[in-house]
Amino acid sequence: MGFDLILFYVFAAIAAVMALLVVVQSNPVYSVLLLIGSFIGLAGLYVLLDAPFVAVIQIIVYAGAIMVLFLFVVMLLNAPREEPAPSGLLESGATRAIGAVLAVVFALELAWALSRSRTLATTDAYDMPRSFSVPDIGQRLFQDYAFAFEATSILILVAMIGALSLAARHVLEGRRRG
Amino acid sequence: MFSKEGAVAELNHYLILSAVLFSIGTAGVLLRRNLITVLLSVEVMLNAVNLSFIAFGRFLGSSDGQIIVFFVITVAAAEATVGLALIIALFRHVETLNPDAFRQLRG
């Protein structure tokens, strides 16, 4: 077993186990911190996939900025523990049976799809690794994808205005009145 | 499903991990009754998709996968911002994060 494969399993285990803990954890603060751990595992996988720039972006922007935003909101709201499940619709045996059947069908479907992807998986692309440098990516981003890049700036502007108008509505209204 | 030598991690390895992560995220969105954890589960799903983009890009010898991931991260940031602002606005009204509590269109 190659060193590469061992590293893959280590990082994959970190990413998957941390993600699972995120979902089962009842305290949102721990959930956010565990998700950062999961992102670090994914960043390791990106390095294995010859995408070191994305790995760095994943750590700095995703783990460093977006998750800190989540942490701020969790602490700002003094987030309460999750309420216990209401006994009723969700607890009935029929819905559980339907859910279990759908989950099994979904898993079988995935296994079927992955077992048919042999032709793509066994291409010899791995023998000739093509690592893309940051200048390569930047050039493509600002030339081929220039329109999408500019459209993204409008998206961020819209998100910013939307977040302000949603979260600070009472402040804005108070100022208008006062 | 896997090739015989098995010395390196292949595309299928990454795709299976991506499917596992996406399923974990989906389960979180459907099962949890805390809006913040639901948003975190959506982030897990987005990252699962990012992983398959990068894996496909790597094994097809193209940088398109990495570029799409930048856009996905940007959209995830915008989504997180608006989602968290909505959660704050809702929490001011109802003092709970349980999505079952939000039953009225008028606040």
Interface residues (C-beta under 8 A of the other chain):
Chain A: M1 G2 D4 L5 F8 A12 A15 A16 A19 L20 V22 V23 Q25 P28 S31 V32 L35 S38 F39 L42 L45 Y46 L48 L49 D50 A51 F53 V54 I57 Q58 V61 Y62 A65 I66 L69 F70 V73 V74 L76 L77 A79 P80 E82 E83 A85 P86 F106 L110 L114 S115 S117 R118 L120 A121 T122 T123 A125 Y126 M128 R130 F132 D136 I137 R140 L141 Y145 A148 T152 L155 I156 V158 A159 M160 G162 A163 L164 L166 A167 R169 H170
Chain B: M1 F2 S3 G6 A7 V8 A9 E10 L11 N12 H13 Y14 L15 I16 L17 A19 V20 L21 S23 I24 G25 A27 G28 L31 R32 R33 N34 I36 T37 L39 L40 S41 E43 V44 N47 N50 L51 I54 A55 G57 R58 F59 L60 G61 S63 D64 G65 Q66 I67 V69 F70 F71 I73 T74 V75 A76 A77 A78 E79 A80 T81 V82 L84 A85 L86 I87 I88 A89 F91 R92 T96 L97 N98 D100
